[in-house]
Amino acid sequence: MHQLTIAGKAYRSRLLVGTGKYKDFAETRAAIDASGAEIVTVAVRRVNIGQDASQPSLLDAVPPSQFTILPNTAGCYTADDAVRTLRLARELLDGHPLCKLEVLGDPTNLFPNMPETLKAAETLVKEGFEVMVYCADDPIQCKMLEEIGCVAVMPLASLIGSGMGIVNPWNLRLIIDNAKVPIIVDAGVGTASDATIAMELGCDGVLMNTAIAHAKDPVLMASAMKKGIEAGREAFLAGRMARKYYSADPSSPTTGLIGS
Amino acid sequence: MPAMPELKINGESRHFPDPLTVAGLIEQLGYAGKRIAVERNGEIVPKSQHAATALVAGDQLEIVVAVGGG
């Protein structure tokens, strides 16, 4: 009940974190440790030919032996580029099939291109990838991605890197209520209460990067996010009281008042 | 093997004096033993095939690493 299961593997943490935008690898690692995250996203990029190849690499700071590495397709605008990138990622990670698919549609708002996303998902699932997919918060297309065989569906809460929080909780609820695979909010969280709201809605997890990396104190924010996720999950499981808009209900006894 | 005038590596043309394999190329670039992945003309070259894969003129290679991302 308290574990998140993705593609048959159980995780204690429901917080997934990115590794972008940190000052250096030491800060990246310290923030990940404070977050308690077990699943960590990375991007795949060309090596800089001609530059010093002996520089430390991200995977030295965040080794696959200690974390589940989730390679992404950030920056890809076509299904073909995303598929090629993830084939390279699978080779890079010794055949590890778990991946994060994202196919973008517009460089200014980074909204996903859903037709290309669906196309890439079909190919990747056929090739044996375990696809966690960034997508629009559209209940119909989220269901399509589940039916294709994606192992987790990850609708945006608001634009990537915007920190605008959960802008359409009602869509997320529709998606969650219909889902048979984990629903993970990916993108848009700005602070710990946003993560809590996502979890209270019934999301299975939250994936974030900028909210931690661009906090004034990333390590402290990572710790706050961990607590926010846990608080939201517990509140969801506990079941919140009903909202009563038209009648107050005192918490203290209505009898035995002095002078009565 | 014929001499090898030119390869395209990560979008850049590079000249090599002698024929070489994928493993030889990685060695020359300083990435031997590093966690990288190689695509040749659109197809993955698995690590197990690096030593056996001879490169020919005009080959297009992509060599990638993991970097920070979200």
Interface residues (C-beta under 8 A of the other chain):
Chain A: G18 T19 G20 K21 Y22 T28 T41 V42 A43 V44 R45 R46 V47 I49 D52 A53 S54 S57 L58 L59 I69 P71 N72 A74 R84 R87 L88 A89 R90 E91 L92 L93 I160 G161 A187 L207 M208 N209 T210
Chain B: I9 N10 G11 E12 R14 L29 G30 Y31 K34 R35 I36 A37 V38 E39 G42 I44 P46 K47 E62 I63 V64 V65 A66 V67 G68 G69 G70
